[in-house]
């Protein structure tokens, strides 16, 4: 892999060309896209892929949500511990506490 060698900008550029294929219907393109997502997850890291995926997880269109949840599940299965620090911070409200103190200690 090239993770950490300074080649991430080229891979990010490649990902920008591949990402529009997320909504393809043919089986061979879907399989190739998911294989590419696996490779980019390893090369760019899970949080970069999570940023691409988060915007579609709660989209109003079911077709968009289904594919984004498929990508998210792939990222989650591959890097369960790595995506925790990539989740957005949510401020506390009067009824719930969302702060992750252990993560603040590590970082």
N, C-alpha and C positions, 0 to 999 in steps of 0.2 A: 504494500500500500504506500500511499504518499502522505498519509496523515502526519502532520508536523514537519514536513519538509519544505513548506512554502509554496506548494503547487495547488493550494486550495482555490485560488482565484480562477485557474483554468477549469477545475472541476465544477466550480460554481457556475461558470459560464456554460459548460456542457449541460448542467442540470437545468438551467434556464431554457435550453432548447428541448430538453426531454420532457419537462413538466407539463406542457400543454397536451401531451398524449395521455394524461390521466383519465380522460373521458372517452377513450376509444372503446369500441365494442368488440372487435375481433379478438379471438382468444390468443392468437400468437402475439399481437401487439400488447395485450394486457400482461401476458407472461413476460415479455421482454421489458416492459415498463417496470414491473415488480422486481425483476432481476436487477435492473438499473438502480432502483430505489435501495435495494439491499447493498449494492456496491457503493453507492453514494453515502449511505448510512455509515458504512465502515470507513470510507475515505474522508468525509467531511465531518463526521460526528453526528450523534443523534439529535442534538439540539438545533443544528442548522436545518435538518429535515423537519423537526417539529415546528419550526417557524413557518415553513411552507404549508404544513398540514393544519395548523390551528385555525387558520382563517376559514377553512371549509367544514370543520367539524360540526358547526351549528348553523350551517347555511339553510335557508328556507327550502331549497329544492332537494328532494329526497335523493335524486341521482348523484348530486354533488356530495351530500352527506355520506352516502353508502361508500363511495370510492375513497373519500378522505378517512373514514373510519377504517377501511381496509388498509390504507397506508399507515395510519396511526397504530393499528394492531401489529403490523409488521415491525414498526420501529420499537414498539413496546416489548415485543417478544425478544427482539435482538439486544436491546439495551434498557432493561427495566430500571437499573440503578442509575444509568447515565442521564436519563431525561428528567430526573427529579429537580435538579437545579435549573432546568430550562423552563419549568412551568412559571407562568406569570405570578407575581406577588399580588395578593388580594388583601386590602386593608381589613382590619378587624371591624366588626359591627357590634352593637350592644348584645346580641344574642350568641354570636359565634366568634371563636378565636381561630384565625387562619395562619398565625405565625408559626414557622417551623424553626424552633430555637436551635435544634441540633445542626441544621444546615448552616445557620449563621455562625455557629462555633467553628465548623469546618472551614468555611470560606473566610 
